[in-house]
Amino acid sequence: MKPNFVSIGAACAALGVIAGAFAAHSLRGVLGTAELAMWETATRYWFVGALGMLGFGVFQLQTESSALPGALLLIGSTLFSASLYALALGAPHGVGAVTPFGGLGLIAGFSSFAWVARRAR
């Protein structure tokens, strides 16, 4: 059974709204300016990945394609954003070593999406 990236992307978008609201209502007085900016970046890229998964899910419903682009988008978004969320909340700086791998996952996800979309036409 193939993963349903429309539902996964929609769930990720909902989590992005929750993360943004949490920062606005619960972290404003707790975190410094730099940490809030890091949280905002994490949330922005979480939404980028969520929208990519939604788009890929719609594409996948209309074609026979590998789930790889959606999986890479999910993994990349998770690694990138989770590492920044953790750093914003005070995790050791070593956690930041994960962030570039998340970025590479997002790049690979969007690149592979472009590749399968190009080959489908």
Secondary structure by P-SEA (a helix, b strand, c coil): ccccaaaaaaaaaaaaaaaaaaaaccccccccaaaaaaaaaaaaaaaaaaaaaaaaaaaaaaccccaaaaaaaaaaaaaaaaaaaaaaaccccccccaaaaaaaaaaaaaaaaaaaaaaac
